[in-house]
Amino acid sequence: MNLIGNWGYPTPIKFGAGRIKELAEACTSVGMKNPLLITDKGLADLPITQNALDILDDAGLGRAMFSEVDQNPNEKNLEAGVKVYKDGGHDGVIAFGGGSGLDLGKMVAFMAGQTRPVWDFEDIGDWWTRADSDAIAPIIAVPTTAGTGSEVGRASVITDSVTHVKKIIFHPKVLPSVVIADPELTVGMPKFITAGTGMDAFAHCLEAYSSPHYHPMSQGIAVEGMRLVKENLPRVYADPTDIEARAHMLSAAMMGATAFQKGLGAVHALSHPIGAVYNTHHGTTNAVVIPPVLDYNRAAIEDRFEALNGYLGLTGGFDGFRAYVVELNDSLSMPRNLTEMGVEASRIDELTEMALKDPSTGGNPVEMTFDNTKALFEACM
C-alpha cells in the first residue's frame, strides 16, 4: 500500500468581527510583554494599524512598529527588522497585514535568535533542523487581506535581492501561536487587492485539489475553500463593506493555506519567479496563469472536475470549470496575460530555469521539464 503522508494542522484562531480587541490578551497568553508589530509600508499609517497599536499601548505593551517591508519582502527588509527587534529588546512579534507583512514578521521572529544566515534554512530536505528552535520568538498573526493564508503557515517566502529568486524558509515553529482573524480589518482593501488576494486563495485550493499527493483532509478543505471563494469573492468585489462575505473570504484564505500542505504546482512555480523579477502582485499573477496551467495539466486532472463542478454548481466538466475561471478573472478586471503585466518574451528562458528550481514543481500533476515549462510561459503571454 502506498497511501503514505506526513500531516499536520494549524493553530488557535480567534475568528470574527471585532476580535482585534483581544490582541493584548493574545500577547499576554504567549508571554509577550514587549511585542514588535511588523507590517508593510502601505498599512503603517492606516487607522486599523493605529488602532492595533492603541490596544497594545492601553494594555501597557508599548506601540513599537516596524514597517519597512516591501511588497515582495527580501533579506534586506529582514535584516532591518531583526535589528529593530534586537535593539528594542522585544520578546515577540505581531505579524500584521497581507502576505508581505505576515511573512516578514514571521521571519523576524524566527531569525532574531539564529546565528546562521537565513538562506541556510531554505525549504530543502531537513535544512530546517539547522535552526535553534528554542530561540524562535512567539508570533501572533493578524491578517488584513484574505488570500495568502500565511497566518496558518509554517513558512515564509523571502526574495533574494541579489538573484531575484523567491525562496521558501520553513520551520514548524514559524507557525503563529495565535491568529486573530477579524474580517473588519479587511474592509478597507482596494478592489484590485481584494480581487488579487481572493484569487490567491482560489489558486491555493485549486492547486491542492490538483496535486497528485495523498492527503484527503486537505482535498476536502480545498473543495470547500473554492466554494467559499466562488460564492463570496464577487460579493466583496461588488460591495467592500459586506462583512459576512469578508468573513467567508478570510476562512477561504486560511483553508487554502491549510490545503496546500497537499502540494502546489505550476501556477506557483510560474508566479514566484515572475513576482521576484517584475515585482508583480502574487495573487494577480496566479489568476492570470491559472487557465493556461489548467490546459497544461488537463490530461492528468480532467476526470476530477465532474465531482468538483457538482459541488460548486458548475456544469461542463473540465471545459466548464476552465470557462468559469476565465469569466471570474474577467469580472475582477484581471489582466488577460503576462504581457499585459509587463513580462518580456526575451526573458522566458530565464524565467523557465527559475520556475524549475521552485519547490512548487514537486506538487504539479504533470512533470515539469524545460521544454514544456517554456511552452507554458509562452501560452501565458
Phi and psi in degrees as a GROMACS rama.xvg file:
@    title "Ramachandran Plot"
@    xaxis  label "Phi"
@    yaxis  label "Psi"
@TYPE xy
-114.976  23.1636  ASN-2
-84.0649  86.6201  LEU-3
-129.892  139.242  ILE-4
-165.168  156.209  GLY-5
-109.867  115.323  ASN-6
-117.196  148.292  TRP-7
-154.482  145.497  GLY-8
-125.575  157.333  TYR-9
-74.0572  -138.561  PRO-10
-125.864  168.464  THR-11
-60.4182  132.979  PRO-12
-127.345  123.157  ILE-13
-94.8533  102.508  LYS-14
-110.333  133.395  PHE-15
140.74  158.749  GLY-16
-60.7482  132.601  ALA-17
86.0444  0.608416  GLY-18
-71.9911  -10.1871  ARG-19
-60.3208  -23.66  ILE-20
-64.2936  -14.1258  LYS-21
-91.9685  11.7604  GLU-22
-61.2627  -47.3859  LEU-23
-62.8547  -41.4741  ALA-24
-60.6883  -39.8915  GLU-25
-63.9055  -41.3181  ALA-26
-58.3414  -47.8323  CYS-27
-61.5709  -36.5686  THR-28
-65.1078  -24.6394  SER-29
-108.138  11.1291  VAL-30
87.2084  12.5417  GLY-31
-78.9577  129.645  MET-32
-117.29  -18.383  LYS-33
-142.498  68.4156  ASN-34
-75.0282  155.98  PRO-35
-113.145  118.364  LEU-36
-84.2381  124.808  LEU-37
-116.601  126.401  ILE-38
-145.736  -178.492  THR-39
-95.033  169.101  ASP-40
-59.0273  -38.1802  LYS-41
-69.8698  -24.8857  GLY-42
-93.1808  -17.5229  LEU-43
-52.6945  -42.0809  ALA-44
-99.6663  4.0795  ASP-45
-76.9254  154.403  LEU-46
-56.8049  -36.9208  PRO-47
-63.4503  -34.908  ILE-48
-75.1817  -43.0484  THR-49
-64.4174  -34.6903  GLN-50
-63.9762  -41.7968  ASN-51
-62.2585  -40.9087  ALA-52
-65.9479  -37.3203  LEU-53
-62.0044  -41.1524  ASP-54
-60.9216  -43.0746  ILE-55
-65.6007  -46.2851  LEU-56
-61.3262  -43.3149  ASP-57
-63.2419  -24.9818  ASP-58
-93.4326  6.09161  ALA-59
78.4603  21.2973  GLY-60
-104.304  10.8067  LEU-61
75.9642  -175.751  GLY-62
-142.032  42.5681  ARG-63
-72.0779  137.011  ALA-64
-143.032  143.384  MET-65
-124.465  127.766  PHE-66
-133.984  13.1257  SER-67
-82.1929  67.8147  GLU-68
-122.227  121.896  VAL-69
-79.0469  167.122  ASP-70
-58.1128  -40.2049  GLN-71
-115.367  89.5393  ASN-72
-60.8277  145.527  PRO-73
-126.618  -179.111  ASN-74
-68.4898  -21.4738  GLU-75
-69.9656  -43.9353  LYS-76
-57.4948  -41.7575  ASN-77
-64.2386  -45.9523  LEU-78
-61.2495  -41.2468  GLU-79
-65.5181  -41.3766  ALA-80
-65.7469  -40.497  GLY-81
-63.2596  -39.0142  VAL-82
-63.1715  -45.3181  LYS-83
-62.1987  -40.6512  VAL-84
-60.3499  -48.5658  TYR-85
-69.4825  -44.4067  LYS-86
-61.5986  -31.8651  ASP-87
-88.2401  -0.835167  GLY-88
60.5264  37.3537  GLY-89
-77.2019  157.436  HIS-90
-125.862  19.0963  ASP-91
171.67  165.288  GLY-92
-124.314  136.297  VAL-93
-103.473  106.955  ILE-94
-85.7859  114.606  ALA-95
-127.816  120.46  PHE-96
137.97  -154.324  GLY-97
-85.3636  -159.996  GLY-98
-58.2056  -38.1384  GLY-99
-67.5494  -47.1482  SER-100
-65.6671  -39.9871  GLY-101
-65.9837  -47.1303  LEU-102
-64.3222  -44.3818  ASP-103
-68.1535  -40.5665  LEU-104
-59.9004  -44.8232  GLY-105
-62.0092  -38.3148  LYS-106
-72.0441  -33.2643  MET-107
-63.1803  -44.322  VAL-108
-61.7661  -35.7806  ALA-109
-72.8634  -47.0343  PHE-110
-85.2481  -16.6606  MET-111
-58.9135  -27.1343  ALA-112
-108.801  8.05997  GLY-113
-94.5896  158.185  GLN-114
-110.747  -12.5664  THR-115
-97.0629  157.528  ARG-116
-67.3819  154.953  PRO-117
-60.2737  -32.9652  VAL-118
-68.0511  -14.7268  TRP-119
-71.1368  -9.34329  ASP-120
-113.888  20.0517  PHE-121
-58.5463  151.252  GLU-122
-74.0926  70.995  ASP-123
-128.795  120.585  ILE-124
53.5494  -129.25  GLY-125
-106.807  29.8372  ASP-126
-57.9941  -26.0915  TRP-127
-61.4358  -24.8134  TRP-128
-70.9054  -9.725  THR-129
-70.1755  -20.2183  ARG-130
-77.8504  151.795  ALA-131
-83.8904  100.97  ASP-132
-61.638  -34.5333  SER-133
-70.2709  -16.0859  ASP-134
-93.4566  2.20343  ALA-135
-82.7595  124.196  ILE-136
-76.0655  154.477  ALA-137
-66.1727  151.004  PRO-138
-130.763  132.184  ILE-139
-113.83  128.7  ILE-140
-108.379  133.827  ALA-141
-130.236  95.4838  VAL-142
-73.1324  140.022  PRO-143
-116.987  2.88848  THR-144
-129.901  162.834  THR-145
-117.416  84.4488  ALA-146
-160.145  -69.2338  GLY-147
-63.5583  -38.5174  THR-148
72.7353  13.0671  GLY-149
-58.7707  -20.5273  SER-150
-63.9475  -20.544  GLU-151
-116.567  26.4393  VAL-152
-111.549  156.92  GLY-153
-101.468  17.0728  ARG-154
-147.911  165.525  ALA-155
-134.562  151.365  SER-156
-102.011  119.685  VAL-157
-122.803  132.322  ILE-158
-88.7105  130.657  THR-159
-75.5125  113.942  ASP-160
-69.0547  -16.2553  SER-161
-86.0803  -49.6332  VAL-162
-93.4896  -11.3945  THR-163
60.0733  35.5599  HIS-164
-107.842  131.464  VAL-165
-81.5933  129.169  LYS-166
-122.111  142.214  LYS-167
-95.531  122.319  ILE-168
-105.682  122.3  ILE-169
-122.363  139.783  PHE-170
-160.871  137.691  HIS-171
-56.1092  -32.9614  PRO-172
-83.0489  3.18813  LYS-173
-77.2759  -14.1307  VAL-174
-60.1419  123.496  LEU-175
-56.3824  147.174  PRO-176
-73.2074  -33.827  SER-177
-143.997  141.396  VAL-178
-116.108  132.493  VAL-179
-109.119  109.823  ILE-180
-108.616  93.244  ALA-181
-111.348  108.352  ASP-182
-62.3844  -21.2328  PRO-183
-63.0113  -25.9766  GLU-184
-72.0528  -17.0976  LEU-185
-95.1857  -5.37082  THR-186
-63.2374  -33.7785  VAL-187
-84.1157  4.94829  GLY-188
-62.1678  136.598  MET-189
-59.6858  155.346  PRO-190
-60.5407  -37.6743  LYS-191
-70.4926  -27.8448  PHE-192
-75.1053  -41.6111  ILE-193
-55.108  -45.6997  THR-194
-66.8967  -49.397  ALA-195
-64.7586  -43.868  GLY-196
-68.646  -36.5728  THR-197
-62.4584  -39.5363  GLY-198
-72.2061  -25.5915  MET-199
-62.9551  -46.9585  ASP-200
-59.2539  -42.4633  ALA-201
-62.5148  -43.9001  PHE-202
-62.2914  -39.9304  ALA-203
-59.6069  -45.788  HIS-204
-66.4481  -43.8549  CYS-205
-64.2064  -43.5001  LEU-206
-68.0423  -37.9309  GLU-207
-61.8115  -43.9637  ALA-208
-61.1075  -35.0376  TYR-209
-84.6597  -17.889  SER-210
-60.6884  142.413  SER-211
-79.2632  -6.72571  PRO-212
-72.8534  158.517  HIS-213
-94.8549  113.074  TYR-214
-162.193  79.3557  HIS-215
-63.4007  -28.8001  PRO-216
-65.5683  -46.6217  MET-217
-63.0252  -36.2596  SER-218
-60.9291  -44.5647  GLN-219
-65.8141  -40.645  GLY-220
-63.6884  -39.0159  ILE-221
-61.3864  -41.3612  ALA-222
-64.6151  -47.7868  VAL-223
-66.7559  -35.1012  GLU-224
-61.4387  -41.6088  GLY-225
-64.4129  -37.5622  MET-226
-63.0796  -42.5773  ARG-227
-62.981  -40.2465  LEU-228
-65.6676  -46.3076  VAL-229
-56.7607  -41.1877  LYS-230
-84.7497  -23.2256  GLU-231
-116.685  -24.8789  ASN-232
-62.9911  -44.5228  LEU-233
-60.3048  -33.2868  PRO-234
-65.4478  -47.7734  ARG-235
-73.8844  -27.1933  VAL-236
-67.429  -38.4154  TYR-237
-77.9432  -35.2927  ALA-238
-136.909  93.5432  ASP-239
-59.7769  -17.5409  PRO-240
-92.7361  4.1484  THR-241
-71.972  92.9738  ASP-242
-69.8807  -31.7859  ILE-243
-65.9962  -45.3022  GLU-244
-66.192  -36.2145  ALA-245
-59.7497  -41.7596  ARG-246
-63.0266  -44.4722  ALA-247
-62.8157  -35.6086  HIS-248
-68.9273  -36.2034  MET-249
-60.7112  -41.7797  LEU-250
-62.0017  -45.524  SER-251
-60.0486  -38.446  ALA-252
-63.8198  -45.1293  ALA-253
-67.7469  -34.0464  MET-254
-67.4519  -39.0854  MET-255
-62.2119  -44.0615  GLY-256
-70.3691  -28.6592  ALA-257
-72.8814  -42.8277  THR-258
-64.7128  -34.955  ALA-259
-76.8711  8.78221  PHE-260
-57.6692  -26.0018  GLN-261
-72.4679  -21.2249  LYS-262
134.967  149.691  GLY-263
-108.546  -172.074  LEU-264
-157.346  -143.632  GLY-265
-64.8839  -30.4502  ALA-266
-56.0384  -49.5953  VAL-267
-77.5612  -31.0509  HIS-268
-61.7526  -33.7899  ALA-269
-80.2025  -45.0136  LEU-270
-71.0725  -29.1462  SER-271
-62.6678  -52.335  HIS-272
-66.0725  -33.9633  PRO-273
-62.7911  -44.7656  ILE-274
-64.2536  -37.7161  GLY-275
-68.8257  -38.6215  ALA-276
-83.1808  -41.0415  VAL-277
-109.045  -1.62485  TYR-278
57.4153  37.7982  ASN-279
-78.475  160.464  THR-280
-70.4972  129.264  HIS-281
-61.8892  -49.4152  HIS-282
-64.9404  -37.9656  GLY-283
-64.4688  -41.976  THR-284
-61.7247  -43.327  THR-285
-56.196  -47.1484  ASN-286
-58.0461  -41.8293  ALA-287
-65.621  -36.763  VAL-288
-91.1901  -7.66481  VAL-289
-58.3884  -50.4544  ILE-290
-59.6723  -47.0328  PRO-291
-62.7943  -34.2876  PRO-292
-67.4815  -37.6214  VAL-293
-57.3895  -44.431  LEU-294
-61.7406  -42.6721  ASP-295
-60.9126  -37.9335  TYR-296
-96.2909  1.85818  ASN-297
-51.5229  -48.0287  ARG-298
-58.9412  -29.4396  ALA-299
-90.3032  -18.4553  ALA-300
-126.449  -9.58797  ILE-301
-63.1557  -25.1296  GLU-302
-73.6166  -7.45121  ASP-303
-85.2875  -12.0089  ARG-304
-87.6461  -16.12  PHE-305
-64.8937  -46.1998  GLU-306
-65.0036  -43.7667  ALA-307
-63.4057  -45.9041  LEU-308
-59.9571  -37.3171  ASN-309
-59.73  -37.8436  GLY-310
-75.9509  -35.0558  TYR-311
-85.9576  -8.328  LEU-312
78.4329  29.7343  GLY-313
-108.968  164.057  LEU-314
-130.841  167.594  THR-315
93.8151  13.1265  GLY-316
59.14  -143.649  GLY-317
-58.8716  -46.5377  PHE-318
-63.3791  -37.237  ASP-319
-65.9454  -39.3629  GLY-320
-66.5883  -44.7597  PHE-321
-60.3468  -43.1845  ARG-322
-62.6378  -36.7992  ALA-323
-62.9329  -42.7451  TYR-324
-62.6739  -43.2791  VAL-325
-61.6124  -43.5818  VAL-326
-63.6867  -41.1715  GLU-327
-63.1843  -46.3463  LEU-328
-56.6073  -45.0789  ASN-329
-63.027  -39.3254  ASP-330
-67.5699  -21.9054  SER-331
-98.7873  8.78351  LEU-332
58.609  38.8031  SER-333
-74.6481  150.014  MET-334
-57.1567  151.47  PRO-335
-81.7774  -22.8941  ARG-336
-160.523  174.925  ASN-337
-71.5409  -26.5836  LEU-338
-60.1859  -41.0722  THR-339
-63.7294  -21.6312  GLU-340
-91.448  1.82679  MET-341
96.4938  3.67979  GLY-342
-72.9183  135  VAL-343
-100.534  133.314  GLU-344
-59.0936  -29.2783  ALA-345
-66.5732  -13.879  SER-346
-107.778  11.4005  ARG-347
-64.4627  -39.8122  ILE-348
-60.5574  -44.2539  ASP-349
-62.4452  -45.7499  GLU-350
-64.5365  -35.4668  LEU-351
-63.05  -45.6883  THR-352
-59.9226  -41.2705  GLU-353
-66.0739  -40.5792  MET-354
-62.1188  -39.7172  ALA-355
-68.7785  -19.4107  LEU-356
-89.0549  -8.95767  LYS-357
-73.9269  135.885  ASP-358
-63.8954  -16.4486  PRO-359
-65.1209  -21.4099  SER-360
-59.0776  -29.5696  THR-361
-67.5851  -18.1329  GLY-362
-99.3883  3.33214  GLY-363
-78.8788  138.61  ASN-364
-70.3595  -16.7472  PRO-365
-114.655  133.415  VAL-366
-61.1756  131.538  GLU-367
-94.0208  120.946  MET-368
-115.773  171.638  THR-369
-60.8583  -46.0571  PHE-370
-67.2168  -45.5061  ASP-371
-76.3051  -25.3915  ASN-372
-75.1942  -38.1397  THR-373
-62.9298  -41.2032  LYS-374
-63.7613  -35.5595  ALA-375
-65.0198  -45.2219  LEU-376
-57.2719  -43.989  PHE-377
-63.7726  -34.4826  GLU-378
-68.2465  -22.5836  ALA-379
-85.6642  -8.14628  CYS-380
